[in-house]
Structures are given as structure tokens and as C-alpha cells.
């Protein structure tokens, strides 16, 4: 993609992410907000604010770039279309509110996540948590930033010096409970501490800025991981598939860590 076009995309995404943040803040303060079950799954919730943010983002991008495609949590859930990437076509990967359960309960770990992919490369990633005033941004080969200040991953080199994240809430899926609890036991006894934030995008962002050192996550979707994966890489960290192979945007079962050496330990 041409660098000037990419910069246009970045500036538009940044503007929309900030506007989305205002909607999220409005929703966080609304104690009467309604939610519904997605596909009748008790732990997978959606609110009117998820829909508002998605509409803001998709309408704003389509107005400027009508030929671009989208992978978005709410849009894909509604159409039940299997996520895919079209060669030579810019694709926006969007999670309107990552951490919807947190958002509903007023827990300040909910964010908008935006990534742009072209020919299977993530070119930009933005994660905005307006409640904590954390705006993470990255462009490929340009570094990662938090509120305009450059960030770097930690230099962790051992589990007993590290803070690790593991998404325990995924046990509700009943598809990998044994593996999930096994990881929790391993990290809980070997690391300084174990954290579970209920949002993959923010968790990866916290690895990018050095607050966390490692993360193992599976059974998620492209929009949960894409923006955060670029942030980690641009901040000096590593993201690979949970099978040890290359990270697959469309099947984001990943291990993320602060350094290439540390990812082997995690």
C-alpha cells in the first residue's frame, strides 16, 4: 500500500477511534443500558453501544474508502460469514467494544480495536480505552505509541520475574477448560503473578508498553487480536501461533511475549 494512502488510513482510524471512545464513555455512565445474548450464548453479550461504535467506524471508513472490506465482530456475527481476507484488497479488522462484559458492568477495561490488513500484513493498529485515557497506536515499521509517547516491551527473561496474562473467562466456552486451567496453574505458581483482564486487545497493549510480560490465548477471533499483535511487534515483542508456527490473522490462537527469547519460556 502506498505510504500516503496508509497515512490517510491511519489519521482517519485515529479520528474514528477517539470518536468511538466518546460513545464508550457515554455507555459506561449509562447504568440502564440494555444488552442481549449473541446467538443465545450466555457469556457472549452485545449492547446498543457495540452497534453504535461499529456503525460509526464502518460508515466513516466507507465514506473515504468505499472499496475497502471489513471483518467486524458484530457484522460477522449478524451475517454468520466466515472471516476471510481478499488478496490486494485493504481489509479493516474491527472490534467495536472489546471487553463488552466489562463495559456492561462498569469495569474500566473496555476498548475499541481497529486494524488494517493488506495482503495478510497488518499495517496499522489502534486500541483506545477512553475510561483510562489509554490510546495505543502503531504503524508497521514505525514503532508503537501510548498517547503519543513511544513504548517498548519489558526485558523479562524468566517466569519468576514476570507478570503473565491468561484469559480465565474462556473456561465458559467448555472447549479448552483443561488446557486453560493447566496454564493458569503453571503460570500462577511460576510467575510473579497472573492477570485476566477480559479483553485481548488491551492485554496485548499492556505487553506492548511493558506492564505485562506474556500472554497465551486461544479460541478468539481476528478482531480480538489483530491491532494488539501489531502493537506488541512494533514495541519490540513477539507474537506467534500457539502451535509455535507463524501467527495466523484468521486463526489467532497466539502466544505473545516481551522478547523473542522469552516467548520460548512462555
C-alpha positions as a Markdown table, in Angstrom:
| # | Residue | x | y | z |
|---|---|---|---|---|
| 1 | Unk | 0.0 | 0.0 | 0.0 |
| 2 | Unk | 1.2 | 3.5 | -0.9 |
| 3 | Unk | 2.6 | 5.3 | 2.2 |
| 4 | Unk | 0.5 | 8.4 | 1.6 |
| 5 | Unk | -2.7 | 6.3 | 1.5 |
| 6 | Unk | -1.6 | 4.4 | 4.6 |
| 7 | Unk | -1.1 | 7.7 | 6.4 |
| 8 | Unk | -4.6 | 8.8 | 5.3 |
| 9 | Unk | -6.0 | 5.5 | 6.7 |
| 10 | Unk | -4.1 | 6.0 | 9.9 |
| 11 | Unk | -5.4 | 9.5 | 10.5 |
| 12 | Unk | -8.9 | 8.5 | 9.7 |
| 13 | Unk | -8.8 | 5.5 | 12.1 |
| 14 | Unk | -7.3 | 7.7 | 14.8 |
| 15 | Unk | -10.1 | 10.2 | 14.5 |
| 16 | Unk | -12.7 | 7.5 | 14.5 |
| 17 | Unk | -11.2 | 5.7 | 17.5 |
| 18 | Unk | -11.4 | 8.9 | 19.5 |
| 19 | Unk | -15.0 | 9.4 | 18.5 |
| 20 | Unk | -15.7 | 5.8 | 19.4 |
| 21 | Unk | -14.2 | 6.4 | 22.8 |
| 22 | Unk | -16.8 | 9.1 | 23.4 |
| 23 | Unk | -19.6 | 6.6 | 22.7 |
| 24 | Unk | -17.9 | 4.1 | 25.0 |
| 25 | Unk | -17.7 | 6.7 | 27.8 |
| 26 | Unk | -21.3 | 7.6 | 27.3 |
| 27 | Unk | -22.3 | 3.9 | 27.6 |
| 28 | Unk | -20.1 | 3.3 | 30.7 |
| 29 | Unk | -22.0 | 6.1 | 32.5 |
| 30 | Unk | -25.4 | 4.7 | 31.5 |
| 31 | Unk | -26.5 | 2.3 | 34.2 |
| 32 | Unk | -29.7 | 1.4 | 32.4 |
| 33 | Unk | -28.0 | 0.2 | 29.2 |
| 34 | Unk | -29.6 | -2.9 | 27.7 |
| 35 | Unk | -27.7 | -6.0 | 26.5 |
| 36 | Unk | -28.7 | -9.2 | 24.7 |
| 37 | Unk | -27.2 | -12.6 | 24.1 |
| 38 | Unk | -25.3 | -13.2 | 20.8 |
| 39 | Unk | -26.6 | -16.4 | 19.3 |
| 40 | Unk | -28.1 | -17.3 | 22.7 |
| 41 | Unk | -24.7 | -17.8 | 24.2 |
| 42 | Unk | -24.9 | -16.8 | 27.8 |
| 43 | Unk | -21.4 | -15.3 | 28.1 |
| 44 | Unk | -21.3 | -13.5 | 24.7 |
| 45 | Unk | -23.1 | -10.2 | 25.1 |
| 46 | Unk | -23.8 | -7.3 | 22.8 |
| 47 | Unk | -25.2 | -3.8 | 23.6 |
| 48 | Unk | -26.6 | -1.0 | 21.6 |
| 49 | Unk | -23.2 | 0.7 | 22.1 |
| 50 | Unk | -21.4 | -2.1 | 20.3 |
| 51 | Unk | -23.7 | -1.4 | 17.3 |
| 52 | Unk | -23.3 | 2.4 | 17.5 |
| 53 | Unk | -19.5 | 2.2 | 17.5 |
| 54 | Unk | -19.4 | -0.3 | 14.7 |
| 55 | Unk | -21.7 | 1.9 | 12.6 |
| 56 | Unk | -19.5 | 5.0 | 13.3 |
| 57 | Unk | -16.4 | 3.1 | 12.2 |
| 58 | Unk | -17.7 | 1.4 | 9.1 |
| 59 | Unk | -19.7 | 4.4 | 7.9 |
| 60 | Unk | -16.7 | 6.7 | 8.4 |
| 61 | Unk | -14.3 | 4.4 | 6.6 |
| 62 | Unk | -16.7 | 3.6 | 3.7 |
| 63 | Unk | -17.2 | 7.3 | 3.1 |
| 64 | Unk | -13.5 | 7.7 | 2.5 |
| 65 | Unk | -12.6 | 4.3 | 1.2 |
| 66 | Unk | -15.7 | 2.7 | -0.4 |
| 67 | Unk | -13.7 | -0.2 | -1.9 |
| 68 | Unk | -12.2 | -1.4 | 1.4 |
| 69 | Unk | -13.6 | -4.5 | 3.1 |
| 70 | Unk | -14.3 | -5.3 | 6.8 |
| 71 | Unk | -14.0 | -8.0 | 9.4 |
| 72 | Unk | -16.0 | -6.8 | 12.4 |
| 73 | Unk | -17.3 | -8.7 | 15.4 |
| 74 | Unk | -20.9 | -7.6 | 15.2 |
| 75 | Unk | -21.2 | -7.6 | 11.4 |
| 76 | Unk | -19.8 | -11.1 | 11.1 |
| 77 | Unk | -22.0 | -12.3 | 14.0 |
| 78 | Unk | -25.0 | -10.9 | 12.2 |
| 79 | Unk | -24.2 | -12.3 | 8.7 |
| 80 | Unk | -22.6 | -15.5 | 10.1 |
| 81 | Unk | -20.0 | -15.2 | 7.3 |
| 82 | Unk | -16.7 | -17.0 | 8.0 |
| 83 | Unk | -13.9 | -14.4 | 8.3 |
| 84 | Unk | -11.7 | -14.2 | 5.2 |
| 85 | Unk | -9.1 | -11.9 | 3.6 |
| 86 | Unk | -9.3 | -10.9 | -0.1 |
| 87 | Unk | -5.9 | -10.5 | -1.9 |
| 88 | Unk | -4.9 | -7.0 | -2.9 |
| 89 | Unk | -7.9 | -5.5 | -1.0 |
| 90 | Unk | -7.4 | -3.5 | 2.2 |
| 91 | Unk | -9.4 | -5.0 | 5.0 |
| 92 | Unk | -10.3 | -3.3 | 8.3 |
| 93 | Unk | -10.5 | -5.7 | 11.3 |
| 94 | Unk | -12.7 | -4.1 | 13.9 |
| 95 | Unk | -13.9 | -4.9 | 17.4 |
| 96 | Unk | -16.3 | -2.0 | 18.4 |
| 97 | Unk | -16.0 | -2.8 | 22.1 |
| 98 | Unk | -13.5 | -5.4 | 23.2 |
| 99 | Unk | -14.4 | -6.3 | 26.8 |
| 100 | Unk | -18.2 | -5.9 | 26.4 |
| 101 | Unk | -18.8 | -7.8 | 29.7 |
| 102 | Unk | -16.5 | -5.3 | 31.5 |
| 103 | Unk | -18.3 | -2.5 | 29.7 |
| 104 | Unk | -21.7 | -3.7 | 30.9 |
| 105 | Unk | -20.6 | -4.0 | 34.5 |
| 106 | Unk | -18.7 | -0.7 | 34.6 |
| 107 | Unk | -15.3 | -2.2 | 34.8 |
| 108 | Unk | -12.8 | 0.1 | 33.2 |
| 109 | Unk | -11.2 | -2.4 | 30.8 |
| 110 | Unk | -13.2 | -1.9 | 27.6 |
| 111 | Unk | -11.8 | -0.6 | 24.3 |
| 112 | Unk | -12.3 | -0.1 | 20.6 |
| 113 | Unk | -9.8 | -2.0 | 18.5 |
| 114 | Unk | -9.0 | -1.2 | 14.8 |
| 115 | Unk | -6.5 | -2.8 | 12.5 |
| 116 | Unk | -5.9 | -2.5 | 8.7 |
| 117 | Unk | -4.6 | -5.5 | 6.8 |
| 118 | Unk | -3.3 | -5.7 | 3.2 |
| 119 | Unk | -2.2 | -8.9 | 1.7 |
| 120 | Unk | -2.0 | -10.6 | 5.1 |
| 121 | Unk | 0.1 | -7.9 | 6.6 |
| 122 | Unk | -1.2 | -5.8 | 9.5 |
| 123 | Unk | -0.3 | -2.2 | 8.5 |
| 124 | Unk | -1.9 | -0.2 | 11.4 |
| 125 | Unk | -3.3 | -0.9 | 14.8 |
| 126 | Unk | -5.2 | 1.3 | 17.2 |
| 127 | Unk | -6.6 | 0.4 | 20.6 |
| 128 | Unk | -8.4 | 3.1 | 22.6 |
| 129 | Unk | -9.5 | 2.7 | 26.2 |
| 130 | Unk | -11.2 | 6.0 | 26.9 |
| 131 | Unk | -12.0 | 5.3 | 30.6 |
| 132 | Unk | -8.3 | 5.1 | 31.5 |
| 133 | Unk | -7.2 | 7.6 | 28.8 |
| 134 | Unk | -5.0 | 5.0 | 27.1 |
| 135 | Unk | -4.7 | 5.4 | 23.3 |
| 136 | Unk | -2.3 | 2.9 | 21.8 |
| 137 | Unk | -1.2 | 3.3 | 18.1 |
| 138 | Unk | 1.1 | 1.6 | 15.7 |
| 139 | Unk | 2.0 | 1.6 | 12.1 |
| 140 | Unk | 4.1 | -1.2 | 10.5 |
| 141 | Unk | 7.9 | -0.4 | 10.8 |
| 142 | Unk | 7.1 | 2.9 | 12.7 |
| 143 | Unk | 7.1 | 1.8 | 16.3 |
| 144 | Unk | 4.3 | 1.7 | 18.9 |
| 145 | Unk | 3.0 | 4.6 | 21.0 |
| 146 | Unk | 0.8 | 5.3 | 24.0 |
| 147 | Unk | -0.8 | 8.7 | 24.0 |
| 148 | Unk | 1.9 | 9.8 | 21.5 |
| 149 | Unk | 4.9 | 8.6 | 23.6 |
| 150 | Unk | 6.9 | 5.7 | 22.2 |
| 151 | Unk | 6.6 | 2.5 | 24.1 |
| 152 | Unk | 8.7 | -0.7 | 24.4 |
| 153 | Unk | 8.1 | -4.2 | 25.8 |
| 154 | Unk | 9.8 | -5.2 | 29.0 |
| 155 | Unk | 13.1 | -7.1 | 29.1 |
| 156 | Unk | 11.7 | -10.1 | 31.1 |
| 157 | Unk | 13.8 | -13.2 | 30.8 |
| 158 | Unk | 12.4 | -15.6 | 33.4 |
| 159 | Unk | 8.9 | -16.5 | 34.5 |
| 160 | Unk | 9.7 | -15.9 | 38.2 |
| 161 | Unk | 10.4 | -12.2 | 37.3 |
| 162 | Unk | 7.3 | -11.9 | 35.1 |
| 163 | Unk | 3.6 | -10.9 | 35.2 |
| 164 | Unk | 1.6 | -13.2 | 32.8 |
| 165 | Unk | -1.9 | -12.9 | 31.4 |
| 166 | Unk | -4.2 | -15.8 | 30.9 |
| 167 | Unk | -7.9 | -15.4 | 30.0 |
| 168 | Unk | -9.7 | -17.5 | 32.6 |
| 169 | Unk | -13.1 | -16.4 | 31.4 |
| 170 | Unk | -12.7 | -18.5 | 28.3 |
| 171 | Unk | -13.4 | -21.5 | 30.5 |
| 172 | Unk | -17.1 | -20.7 | 29.8 |
| 173 | Unk | -16.6 | -22.0 | 26.3 |
| 174 | Unk | -16.2 | -25.5 | 27.6 |
| 175 | Unk | -13.8 | -26.4 | 24.7 |
| 176 | Unk | -10.4 | -26.0 | 26.3 |
| 177 | Unk | -11.1 | -25.8 | 30.0 |
| 178 | Unk | -8.5 | -28.4 | 31.0 |
| 179 | Unk | -5.7 | -26.7 | 28.9 |
| 180 | Unk | -6.8 | -23.3 | 30.2 |
| 181 | Unk | -6.7 | -24.3 | 33.9 |
| 182 | Unk | -3.4 | -26.1 | 33.3 |
| 183 | Unk | -1.8 | -22.9 | 32.0 |
| 184 | Unk | -3.3 | -21.0 | 35.0 |
| 185 | Unk | -1.7 | -23.4 | 37.4 |
| 186 | Unk | 1.6 | -23.3 | 35.7 |
| 187 | Unk | 1.8 | -19.5 | 35.4 |
| 188 | Unk | 0.2 | -19.0 | 38.8 |
| 189 | Unk | 2.9 | -21.0 | 40.6 |
| 190 | Unk | 5.9 | -20.0 | 38.4 |
| 191 | Unk | 5.3 | -16.3 | 37.6 |
| 192 | Unk | 5.2 | -13.3 | 39.9 |
| 193 | Unk | 1.5 | -13.0 | 39.2 |
| 194 | Unk | -1.3 | -13.9 | 36.9 |
| 195 | Unk | -3.8 | -11.4 | 35.4 |
| 196 | Unk | -7.0 | -11.8 | 33.4 |
| 197 | Unk | -8.5 | -8.5 | 32.0 |
| 198 | Unk | -11.3 | -9.8 | 29.9 |
| 199 | Unk | -10.1 | -8.1 | 26.8 |
| 200 | Unk | -7.4 | -9.4 | 24.5 |
| 201 | Unk | -6.8 | -6.1 | 22.7 |
| 202 | Unk | -5.9 | -4.3 | 26.0 |
| 203 | Unk | -3.9 | -7.2 | 27.3 |
| 204 | Unk | -1.7 | -7.2 | 24.2 |
| 205 | Unk | -1.4 | -3.4 | 24.5 |
| 206 | Unk | -0.2 | -3.8 | 28.1 |
| 207 | Unk | 2.5 | -6.2 | 26.8 |
| 208 | Unk | 3.5 | -3.6 | 24.3 |
| 209 | Unk | 4.0 | -0.9 | 27.0 |
| 210 | Unk | 5.8 | -3.2 | 29.4 |
| 211 | Unk | 3.0 | -3.6 | 32.0 |
| 212 | Unk | 2.7 | -7.3 | 31.2 |
| 213 | Unk | 5.4 | -9.8 | 30.0 |
| 214 | Unk | 3.5 | -12.7 | 28.4 |
| 215 | Unk | 0.1 | -13.9 | 27.2 |
| 216 | Unk | -1.3 | -17.2 | 26.0 |
| 217 | Unk | -4.7 | -17.1 | 24.4 |
| 218 | Unk | -6.8 | -19.2 | 22.0 |
| 219 | Unk | -10.4 | -19.7 | 20.8 |
| 220 | Unk | -10.7 | -16.0 | 19.9 |
| 221 | Unk | -11.3 | -14.2 | 16.6 |
| 222 | Unk | -9.3 | -11.9 | 14.2 |
| 223 | Unk | -10.8 | -8.7 | 15.7 |
| 224 | Unk | -9.7 | -9.7 | 19.2 |
| 225 | Unk | -6.0 | -9.9 | 18.3 |
| 226 | Unk | -5.0 | -8.0 | 15.1 |
| 227 | Unk | -4.4 | -4.5 | 16.4 |
| 228 | Unk | -2.8 | -5.7 | 19.6 |
| 229 | Unk | -0.5 | -8.1 | 17.7 |
| 230 | Unk | 0.9 | -5.2 | 15.7 |
| 231 | Unk | 1.4 | -3.1 | 18.8 |
| 232 | Unk | 3.4 | -5.9 | 20.5 |
| 233 | Unk | 5.6 | -6.4 | 17.5 |
| 234 | Unk | 6.2 | -2.7 | 16.9 |
| 235 | Unk | 7.1 | -2.3 | 20.6 |
| 236 | Unk | 9.8 | -5.0 | 20.3 |
| 237 | Unk | 7.9 | -8.0 | 21.3 |
| 238 | Unk | 6.9 | -11.3 | 19.6 |
| 239 | Unk | 3.6 | -12.9 | 18.6 |
| 240 | Unk | 3.4 | -16.4 | 17.3 |
| 241 | Unk | 0.8 | -19.1 | 16.9 |
| 242 | Unk | 0.1 | -21.2 | 20.0 |
| 243 | Unk | 1.4 | -24.2 | 17.9 |
| 244 | Unk | 4.8 | -22.5 | 17.6 |
| 245 | Unk | 4.2 | -21.5 | 14.0 |
| 246 | Unk | 3.6 | -18.1 | 12.5 |
| 247 | Unk | 0.7 | -16.1 | 13.8 |
| 248 | Unk | -2.3 | -16.6 | 11.5 |
| 249 | Unk | -4.6 | -13.5 | 11.4 |
| 250 | Unk | -7.7 | -15.6 | 10.7 |
| 251 | Unk | -7.0 | -18.2 | 13.4 |
| 252 | Unk | -5.5 | -16.1 | 16.2 |
| 253 | Unk | -4.5 | -18.7 | 18.8 |
| 254 | Unk | -1.4 | -16.9 | 20.0 |
| 255 | Unk | 1.5 | -16.6 | 22.4 |
| 256 | Unk | 2.7 | -13.0 | 22.9 |
| 257 | Unk | 5.8 | -12.1 | 24.8 |
| 258 | Unk | 8.0 | -9.2 | 25.5 |
| 259 | Unk | 11.0 | -10.6 | 23.7 |
| 260 | Unk | 11.8 | -13.4 | 21.2 |
| 261 | Unk | 13.8 | -15.3 | 23.8 |
| 262 | Unk | 11.2 | -15.0 | 26.5 |
| 263 | Unk | 8.4 | -16.4 | 24.2 |
| 264 | Unk | 10.2 | -19.8 | 24.3 |
| 265 | Unk | 9.9 | -19.8 | 28.1 |
| 266 | Unk | 6.2 | -18.8 | 28.0 |
